[in-house]
């Protein structure tokens, strides 16, 4: 089931918006006696969660509680400003290990289960720590909370197994690794962003730009597909998925009310519009400027805008929103 979500009919009528969809996560609920085989990613995620000791992972209930408790929290560490990174830090679109990861949220109550997945990427903070900080979207975790399987798990707590996993493809694509999400560090529910911590110290980090890219900027967006698309350039990725840095461009920005917003003004740049629209599973992935090689946005989903000739558009959030979850350089926070 591809999630289609969160829109206000009244706001849509006022703004001329037909609909807006985010979730681009792919859910699967096990059907007892189903004739079709289990997808490779689902099977691996379920097996991994089932085999992990309880003390070795955070359950989805714990993660959801953390997600609410750290809403709008600011970490006591800074995030580097890298609008024009050095060559060694620029994102290499041809590399196997680009710092992009795949996250799965798993709920298994024995007779049935639910698995969703999305994308994410590591950022440069907490130097010297064994934990990596991973940026992703929040709506896939929120969807788990609303699921029927999650509701049933409350009555089957003793037999329930759940957690979130981070999958990494290593250099040259020679091997994969999966680690449980240790905790949620901060979240921005209104911007659909979340910061995960995972014990993956070798994870490649991506440079982040604090400045919005003007409309027309050429970009590469990291797209994911469950099956191999017909067009060339797609590479096998993690447990049966495929990935590609898809060429596109920034179309513009919107504020939280859906009104057009412009960089260089006092407008609030709450969301970024881009082309082409993403595929399911791409949510949480980076949007990168081709010129600078730095992340300028995060994929959230797609939307239809009847006020534009563009039709269906990619819907994301500018990368400057990530900095709201980190301490400003030179700022001392009261502890």
C-alpha positions in Angstrom: 0.0 0.0 0.0 1.5 3.3 -1.0 0.6 5.9 1.5 -1.3 9.0 0.4 -1.7 11.5 3.2 -2.2 14.6 5.2 -4.0 17.2 3.3 -6.6 19.7 4.3 -9.6 19.8 1.9 -10.4 23.4 2.9 -6.8 24.5 2.3 -6.7 22.7 -0.9 -9.8 24.5 -2.2 -8.4 27.9 -1.1 -5.0 27.3 -2.7 -6.2 25.4 -5.8 -4.3 22.3 -4.8 -5.8 19.1 -5.9 -3.9 17.0 -3.4 -0.6 16.5 -1.7 1.0 13.1 -0.9 4.0 12.4 1.3 4.4 8.9 2.4 6.3 7.3 -0.4 7.0 4.5 2.0 6.0 1.0 1.0 4.0 -0.9 3.6 3.4 -4.6 3.6 1.1 -6.5 5.9 1.6 -10.3 6.0 -1.4 -12.3 4.9 -1.6 -15.8 6.3 -1.5 -18.3 3.5 -0.6 -15.7 0.9 0.6 -17.3 -2.4 3.2 -14.6 -3.2 6.7 -14.8 -1.9 8.0 -12.4 0.8 10.1 -9.6 -0.6 13.8 -10.0 0.1 14.0 -6.8 2.2 11.0 -7.7 4.3 12.4 -11.2 5.0 15.8 -9.9 6.0 14.4 -7.1 8.2 12.1 -9.5 10.0 14.8 -12.1 10.5 17.2 -9.5 11.9 14.7 -8.0 14.4 13.6 -11.5 15.5 17.2 -12.5 16.2 18.2 -9.4 18.1 18.2 -9.4 21.9 15.7 -7.0 23.4 18.5 -5.0 25.1 20.3 -4.6 21.8 17.6 -2.6 20.1 15.0 0.1 20.7 11.4 -1.0 20.1 9.1 1.0 17.9 7.1 2.0 21.0 10.3 3.4 22.6 11.2 5.2 19.4 7.8 6.7 19.0 7.9 8.0 22.6 11.3 9.5 21.9 10.0 11.1 18.7 7.4 13.0 20.6 9.6 13.9 23.6 12.4 15.4 21.4 10.2 17.4 19.1 11.9 20.7 18.3 14.9 19.7 20.4 18.3 21.3 19.7 21.4 19.1 19.9 24.3 20.5 21.9 26.6 20.1 18.8 27.0 22.0 15.6 26.5 20.9 12.0 29.1 22.1 9.5 28.1 24.7 6.9 29.2 23.3 3.6 27.5 25.2 0.7 30.7 24.7 -1.5 32.5 21.6 -0.1 36.0 20.7 -1.0 36.3 18.1 -3.9 36.9 15.3 -1.4 33.6 16.1 0.3 31.5 16.6 -2.8 29.0 13.9 -3.4 30.2 11.4 -6.0 27.1 10.3 -8.0 29.0 7.3 -9.4 30.2 5.9 -6.1 28.6 2.9 -4.4 28.9 4.2 -0.8 27.5 7.7 -1.0 26.3 8.0 2.6 22.7 7.3 1.6 21.1 4.5 3.8 17.9 2.6 3.8 15.8 2.5 6.9 13.2 -0.1 7.8 10.6 0.1 10.5 9.5 -3.4 11.6 6.5 -4.6 13.7 6.1 -8.4 14.1 3.4 -9.9 16.3 3.8 -13.4 15.1 0.8 -14.1 13.0 1.2 -10.9 11.0 3.6 -8.0 10.6 4.2 -4.6 9.0 7.3 -3.4 7.4 7.9 0.1 5.9 11.0 1.5 4.4 12.4 4.9 3.5 15.8 6.6 2.8 18.1 8.7 4.9 21.7 10.0 5.0 24.4 10.7 7.5 25.6 14.2 8.5 28.9 15.4 9.9 28.5 15.9 13.7 29.6 14.3 16.9 33.2 13.9 15.9 34.9 11.0 17.6 31.6 9.3 18.6 30.8 5.7 17.6 27.3 6.8 16.6 26.3 8.3 13.3 23.6 10.9 13.0 21.1 10.1 10.2 18.6 12.5 8.7 15.4 11.1 7.4 11.6 11.7 7.1 9.3 11.3 10.0 6.1 10.2 8.3 7.1 6.5 7.9 7.5 6.2 11.6 4.3 8.0 12.2 2.5 5.6 9.9 3.6 2.7 12.0 1.9 4.3 15.0 -1.4 4.5 13.0 -1.2 0.9 11.7 -3.6 -1.9 12.9 -0.6 -4.1 13.6 0.8 -1.6 16.0 -2.6 -1.3 17.7 -2.7 -5.1 18.1 0.8 -5.2 19.4 -0.3 -3.5 22.6 -2.3 -6.6 23.5 0.6 -8.9 22.5 3.5 -7.1 24.1 5.2 -10.3 25.4 5.4 -11.8 21.9 5.9 -8.6 19.9 9.2 -7.9 18.2 9.8 -4.5 16.7 12.5 -2.0 15.9 14.1 0.2 13.2 17.1 -0.9 11.1 19.7 1.1 9.1 21.1 -0.6 6.0 24.4 0.5 4.5 26.0 -0.5 1.2 29.7 -0.4 1.5 32.3 0.8 -1.0 32.2 -1.1 -4.3 29.0 -2.7 -3.3 30.8 -5.7 -2.0 28.9 -6.1 1.3 25.9 -4.8 3.3 25.5 -4.1 7.0 22.5 -3.5 9.2 22.4 -1.9 12.6 19.4 -1.1 14.8 18.5 2.5 15.4 19.8 3.3 18.9 17.6 6.3 19.6 15.9 9.4 18.1 17.9 12.5 18.9 15.6 15.3 17.6 12.6 15.8 15.4 10.8 18.5 13.5 7.3 17.1 13.0 6.0 20.1 11.1 8.9 19.8 8.6 8.6 16.0 8.5 12.2 15.5 9.6 13.9 13.3 12.2 17.4 12.6 13.4 18.3 9.0 14.2 21.4 7.7 16.0 23.0 4.4 14.9 26.2 2.6 15.9 27.8 3.0 12.4 31.0 5.1 12.9 32.3 4.4 9.4 29.2 5.8 7.7 30.1 8.3 5.0 28.6 11.8 5.8 27.2 14.2 3.3 27.9 17.9 3.1 24.9 20.1 3.9 24.2 23.6 2.5 22.4 26.1 4.8 21.3 28.2 1.8 18.3 27.6 -0.4 19.0 27.0 -4.1 17.2 29.3 -6.5 14.5 28.0 -8.9 16.1 26.4 -11.9 19.0 24.9 -10.0 20.1 21.6 -11.5 19.9 18.8 -9.0 20.3 15.1 -8.5 17.7 13.4 -6.2 18.4 10.0 -4.8 15.5 7.8 -5.9 14.7 4.2 -4.8 12.6 1.6 -6.5 11.4 -1.9 -5.4 11.7 -3.2 -8.9 14.1 -2.4 -11.7 12.7 0.5 -13.8 12.9 0.3 -17.6 15.1 3.4 -18.0 18.9 3.1 -17.9 21.1 4.1 -15.0 19.5 2.2 -12.2 21.8 0.2 -9.9 21.0 -2.7 -7.6 21.1 -1.5 -4.1 20.0 -3.2 -0.8 18.1 -6.5 -0.6 16.3 -6.3 -3.9 15.9 -2.6 -4.2 17.3 -0.3 -6.9 18.6 3.2 -6.7 19.5 6.1 -9.0 20.7 9.7 -8.8 17.9 11.2 -11.0 18.6 14.5 -12.7 16.1 17.3 -12.1 15.7 20.9 -11.1 14.4 23.1 -8.3 10.9 24.5 -9.2 10.4 26.8 -6.3 9.3 27.0 -2.6 6.2 27.2 -0.5 5.5 28.3 3.0 3.6 26.2 5.6 0.2 27.5 4.2 1.2 26.4 0.7 1.7 30.0 -0.6 4.6 30.7 -3.0 7.8 31.7 -1.2 11.0 33.2 -2.5 14.6 32.9 -1.4 16.2 36.2 -0.4 13.0 37.6 1.1 11.4 37.4 4.5 9.3 34.5 3.2 9.4 31.2 5.2 10.8 28.5 2.9 9.0 25.6 4.4 8.9 23.3 1.4 10.8 22.8 -1.8 9.3 21.9 -5.1 11.3 19.9 -7.6 11.1 17.8 -10.7 10.7 14.9 -11.4 8.4 13.5 -8.7 10.0 10.7 -6.6 9.2 7.0 -6.4 7.9 5.1 -3.3 10.8 4.5 -0.9 12.7 7.7 -1.8 11.3 9.7 1.1 14.1 10.9 3.4 16.7 10.8 0.6 19.0 13.8 -0.3 18.5 16.4 -3.0 21.9 17.5 -4.2 23.0 20.5 -6.3 24.9 19.3 -9.3 27.1 22.4 -9.3 28.1 22.4 -5.6 27.8 18.7 -4.8 26.1 19.6 -1.5 22.7 18.6 -0.1 20.1 21.4 -0.7 17.0 19.5 0.3 15.3 16.3 1.5 12.8 14.2 -0.5 9.3 14.0 1.2 6.9 13.0 -1.5 4.9 14.6 -4.3 2.0 16.9 -4.8 -0.4 18.1 -7.6 -0.5 21.9 -8.0 -3.4 23.1 -10.2 -2.0 26.6 -10.2 1.1 25.4 -12.1 1.7 24.0 -15.5 4.1 21.5 -14.0 1.4 19.1 -12.8 2.7 16.5 -10.4 5.8 17.8 -8.6 8.3 16.5 -6.2 7.8 17.8 -2.6 10.6 18.2 -0.2 12.1 20.4 2.6 15.1 22.7 2.2 18.2 21.5 3.9 18.4 24.6 6.0 15.7 23.1 8.1 18.2 20.4 9.3 20.1 23.2 11.1 17.1 23.9 13.3 18.0 20.7 15.2 21.6 21.7 15.8 23.3 24.3 18.0 24.4 27.4 16.1 28.1 28.0 15.9 29.4 29.9 18.9 26.1 29.5 20.8 26.3 28.2 24.4 23.2 26.4 25.4 21.9 26.2 29.0 22.0 22.6 30.2 
